[in-house]
Amino acid sequence: MKKITVLILLLVSVIGLSQPTTLPAIPTKLQANVISIYSDSYTTCATNLNPNWGQSGGVNATFNPLGTGTNVVMAYTNFNYQGTDLTTQNATNMEYLHVDVWSNASPVTSILKVSPVNNGAGATGPTEVLVTINFTTGVWTSVDIPKSAFTGMTWNAVNQLKFAANGPGSIVPITIYLDNIYFWKQPMPATAAPTPTSVAGNVISLFSNSYPNVGVDTWLTPWSAGNTSTLQIAGNDTRSYTNLNFVGIETTGANLINASCMSHFNIDIWTPNMTQFKIKLVDWGANGVYQGTPNDDTEAELTFTPTLNGWNTYNIPLSNFTSAGLLNRSKIAQMIFSGSPVGSGIVYIDNVFYSRPVGSTTPSVVVSNGTVCIGQSYTISPTGAINFVYSGGNAVVSPTANSTYTVTGTNLIVGCSSTATVNVIVNPLPTITVNSGTICAGQTFTINPAGANSYSIQGGSAVVTPTASANYIVIGTNTTTGCSSTNTSSLTVNAKPVITIAGTQTICLGETANITASGANTYTWSNAANTNSISVSPSVTTQYSVAGTNTLGCSNTLTLSVDVQLCTNLNNTNQEFSTINLFPNPNNGQFTVNISDEENTQINITNVLGQIILSQKGESITKIDLSKFENGMYFIKVINTNNKTIFNKGIIKQ
């Protein structure tokens, strides 16, 4: 009795494992995204679930695993292969074939395969390609086979579906249970992304029908894990990513994005399944090279939770990326999209652009080059922005050599900037040389500068006559460069000597006048004498000039007039000795000189020019004979042993 009981339990157990007692999961995809062949959840297109293809088994299209309710599955009993006829379907836009399968057979020994049959009117390409369904024994297995697995097939006229387990090495017949057989595609937007409202002049667009787009190297880098394509939704270009793990978009080289003047990053996304969507921006730094030297690359990633099956418009402040680590944004080279689910994400994107507020403009700094003379300053006067920063630290610069300065102008609205350079040429100053000198009072001095081609003299002209020592500033200008410099001509003015003359100013004809000059160191008389004192015997009134020169080389002149009178009484002009007599006078040239109280005297006779024409020894009675000389005025001098004139008188020979 015990053995019979065990046998009955084993039979029940085997029978219990030979068919499903549960239902597969109810599908949730929208009817619009499905072509259903067999399912309680959708309208189906099957016309014959059991066409006679010579198969070994039968079809039960209403098997109820639960025994209650209206949800049924389809059983293929004694199955080796089985077909289904359909109304001809265009499955070109579908992406997957879905099958829920249950069997107590082993997938190792009984290989289950499936193939749509594209054999309707207008069909092209291979009609069928069998693909293995990987299932697990004794449980419902939900399988989604991508259309790409059916290599080479086209999908424009699918009119049958075929299941088979009779391939080489496969054990048949078996029994299988099927449900929810349908083609499907991921949901996609029915409407285009919203039209952006940013002004075109305030946008750098990468992908949008609303703006001119800049160059993009690639929308799918070689290191991406995912697929991309473009399509039109409601006439609007849209880009899709499928099987998304992570994908890279690059704008390198000439396509590097300078978003330093932008304030926001914008993107519209639509996803049927991504619960997280991540955006990473990568800037390659000042050198614009990936991990260049130095490695100044920076990046930042932000995460978003999109609403499924609807457009999500993100207007993201770039400051959020800055806070997350994007330190620069003048050389943005990469965008990276990723999210969840990893490896199977689907997303549609549109309107990818950088923007800034209405009313903001990119500064365009304009600045003029300049020329200065060394030692001068130059004021840099830029325009085209609100605030300016100067590489020299200040708008006023004083370069000592030709220099280049950078001016960075900033727009306060978004804080963006641009730069310009200004070249300041520094011209040398002319090297001015000028003569200095010493003059005597009353003289002129010529200032002779050199080193420039135009001069001005402060305090005078090129020829000056100062009355005292003076300095004259000479300004020399290079008229080509306009540069000037100065030098000083120093002029010393020495005083003239103050000359005085003392002596006889009136004499009788034939007499001698003694004249003495003073006030200088050396003297030169108009009669060529060069002593301070001279003795003259003019026959007519005569002016005698003396030039006196002091130790500084300065000269002055003074003139004395010696007045000569006839003195017709011919009296002796020297009354010191009255014991000398001369007679007759006037005479015919012969006359007598009586000298008493004097011995050893000398008698000199001179003409009106002061020339001695006769000289003889004086006796107490001396006879003088001038008969051989012309008539006229002569003078007699008697000189004693002390060389002193003791008698001086005029003689008239007639």
Secondary structure, DSSP 8 states (H G I E B T S, - for coil): -HHHHHHHHHHHHHHHTTS-SS------S-GGGEEEEE-SSS-B-EEESS--SS-SSEEEEEE-SSSSSS--EEEEEEESEEEEEEEEE--TT--EEEEEEEESS-TTTS--EEEEEE-STT--S-S---EE----TTS-EEEEEEGGGSTT---S-EEEEEEE--STT----EEEEEEEEEEE-----SS------S-GGGEEEEE-SSS-B---SBSS-TT-EEEEEEEEETTEEEEEEEEEEEEEEE--GGG-B--TT--EEEEEEE-SS-SEEEEEEEE-TTTTSTT-SS---EEEEEEE---TTS-EEEEEEHHHHHHTT----SSEEEEEEEEESTTTEEEEEEEEEEE--TT------B---EEEETT--EE---BSSSEEEETTSSSEE--SS-EEEEEEEE-TTT--EEEEEEEEEEE-----B---EEEETT--EE---BSSSEEEEETS-SEE--SS-EEEEEEEEETTTTEEEEEEEEEEEE-----EEEE--EEETT--EEEEEESSSEEEETTS--SSEEEE--SS-EEEEEEEE-TTS-EEEEEEEEEEE--TT---S-TT--SEEEESSSBSSEEEEEE-S--SEEEEEE-TTS-EEEEEEE-SEEEEE-TTS-SEEEEEEEE-TTS-EEEEEEEEE-
